[in-house]
Amino acid sequence: MSSGDTLLVAVGIGVLVFLILVIILFKSTWRIAEPDEALIISGISGGKSAGGITGESMRFKIVTGGGTVAMPGLSKVRTISLMAHESEIAVPCVSQQKIRLDLRGVIVYKVGDDFRSIANAARRFLDRPAAELESKVQNVFVGHLRAIAGSMTVEEMISDQDKFAQQVRERCTVEMESFGLVIDSFQIQSITSPSQYIDNLAVPHQAAVEQDARIARAKADQTAVAQEQTAQAQIAESIRSTEIKKAGFQAEIDRAQKQAGQQGPLAEAQARQAVVEQETRVAELQAQRTEQQLQVDVRKPADAEAYRQITLAAAGRDVRIRQAEAAAQETRLAAQAQAAAVQVQAEAQANATRLNGEADGDAIRARGLAEADAIKAKMSAEAAGIEARAAALSQNQEAVIAQQIAQAMPEIVRAAASPFEHVGQFTVLNGAQGVTSALAEVIQQAGALAAMTRRTLMPAIMGDGKASSSNGNNASSSDASAGPVSAEEPATPEPGKRS
């Protein structure tokens, strides 16, 4: 190989090496921004950025969606993500009605696509952990959520959640823009109340909806039952008509066959005709029975059920009315019966009192007449006795007095012995002789009393021998009274006796 060729090869190799070095240098200095990120270039290459927007006082360059040259060692290239971030928040708050609520929501946010937002985000969150960004965003939303929830009622938050979320986004937008962030979405996932306030709000509406549903189902069932009954009635009518027509056709067929094959005696033909008529009648009766059975099984139960409901309602009302009327009638009849019973009892008591009075009067009158007759008879007997005694006294006074003394002798002896009634024990010292002496003394005292009475009565009788019957009665009464008075005088016991 000549020297010229060698030189060309060396030049070629040198050019190739240069190109390789240029390519390697270019690749090491050329940085490309991905669609979901922005390049933040600071250092000697900072200053003018795409679109002529500068990084203000920080003098860094922002590149999005393209490439740029960054000299290694002279500039620093970092990236900031433009991807959307999602964060869930749970905020305990209090509504305008002082009701404690728990709000749960989802925030979707990202760094804004404009260079100003990227610059603001880079100043605050470049090379910072993602948790710090999420914490700052949640703090912003939690504060505004509590403030907005405190100005709204629970019903407003539930019924218009879009308005609630819009107010939260509007209030948070300014602060989020200062961070260089934009809100892609904010949604309220749930609003709950530990005091079951929200659940209780739904109870009346749920009850009304269930009531409407039951009414709708009942109406639908009623309509379905009515249509089913109508369809069944139409089916029964069709079956009946079909059966009747089949019976009629069969009867015509039988009649035609019998007429065609009728070669026998006229009696047989008439008998067969009667049989065909009877079979036709049986078929008609069977069809009628089927129709009646369908009426009983399908239409009548439905009509009966409707009539039963109406009748039960009317019967319940009539029963209550009849019960009230019956109670009033019973009370009135009871009062009338009680009044009639009282009247009858009063009349019976008056009649009994009148009859008792009449009977008592008749008895008293009868007793009075009987006593009057008895007194009259006694007075007559006493008068006759007095007259007889007076006559006896006028004829034999001594005998009469002796008789009266004898009649009163038991009383005289009883009165003489009355001092011994209260003696519990009686001791006789000289045995049977002592008892005999005591009895003899009692009898002696009774005889002395009788002699004294006779001496007392004799002068009076002798002085007034012709005394009237009334004086004689007084004399006998005096004799009767004198005896007991004398008998009550105590007897003096003999010496040697102790009672």
Order of alpha helices (4+ residues) and beta strands (2+ residues): alpha-beta-beta-beta-beta-beta-beta-beta-alpha-alpha-alpha-alpha-beta-alpha-alpha-alpha-alpha-alpha-alpha
